[in-house]
Amino acid sequence: MRFLRGARRVNPPRPHLVPSWDLAVTLQGLREAPFEPLTSVELKYLSLKTVLLTALASIKRVGDLQAFSVDEACLEFGPGDPHVILRPWPGYVPKVPTTPFRDQVVNLQALPLEEADPASALLCPVHALRIYVDRTRHFRRTEQLFVCFGGQQKGNAVSKQRLAHWVVDAISLSYQNQGEPCPLGVHAHSTRSVALSYALAHGASLADICRAAGWATSNTFARFYNLR
């Protein structure tokens, strides 16, 4: 054990400086079949797309995504669905319990339909969540937001490991839609670094990024998440 600790000090892990996958390619793939039209696609593809859009928009870890609930105290759509408020089930303890942002409340805004690019509406996380909640309501067996979509486990709470697989599968299928092989080494946690780095590059402040990610300072972002 001491040898391993010493080796780690001599050769510390180096964070990736460039993204392992292309956000633009992924988002373009989500606009096409089998992810669209969202109201009639197979439940599998609705689940994958909704989880990935929620992960990108909320900047939350897989454990946080798993803790979101459909209980009326935890899930609230605004009138006409201009936004959705997501809260974890009571008693949920985040990975870093000492964070000053322990409430983990997420407020996602709907993408406006009158934008110059109508295809952007196909990437609205609020719209995807509304359809997902409506389509899973009649068979869900738990108040957890994301549930299994097939087999004997249909309607049961999905595990963190399976939820992570959904994120990776959604990225992989998006690449396939563009006729490109999915890059190696894609993992679910990379949605945080990709989304946060994209936000910084497009004008988001470090204060907003830290607030969304649940960090007290920008040191964590600068050391481990800021991609070129």
Stockholm file with secondary structure:
# STOCKHOLM 1.0

chainA/1-228         MRFLRGARRVNPPRPHLVPSWDLAVTLQGLREAPFEPLTSVELKYLSLKTVLLTALASIKRVGDLQAFSVDEACLEFGPGDPHVILRPWPGYVPKVPTTPFRDQVVNLQALPLEEADPASALLCPVHALRIYVDRTRHFRRTEQLFVCFGGQQKGNAVSKQRLAHWVVDAISLSYQNQGEPCPLGVHAHSTRSVALSYALAHGASLADICRAAGWATSNTFARFYNLR
#=GR chainA/1-228 SS CHHHHHHHHHSCCCCCSSCSSCHHHHHHHHTSTTSCSTTTSCHHHHHHHHHHHHHHHHCCCHHHHHHBBCSTTTEEECTTSSEEEECBCTTCCCSSTTCSCTTCCEEEECCCTTSSCGGGGGGCHHHHHHHHHHHHTTTCCSSBSSBCCSGGGTTSBCCHHHHHHHHHHHHHHHHHHTTCCCCTTCCTTHHHHHHHHHHHHTTCCHHHHHHHHTCSSSHHIIIIICCC
#=GC SS_cons         CHHHHHHHHHSCCCCCSSCSSCHHHHHHHHTSTTSCSTTTSCHHHHHHHHHHHHHHHHCCCHHHHHHBBCSTTTEEECTTSSEEEECBCTTCCCSSTTCSCTTCCEEEECCCTTSSCGGGGGGCHHHHHHHHHHHHTTTCCSSBSSBCCSGGGTTSBCCHHHHHHHHHHHHHHHHHHTTCCCCTTCCTTHHHHHHHHHHHHTTCCHHHHHHHHTCSSSHHIIIIICCC
//
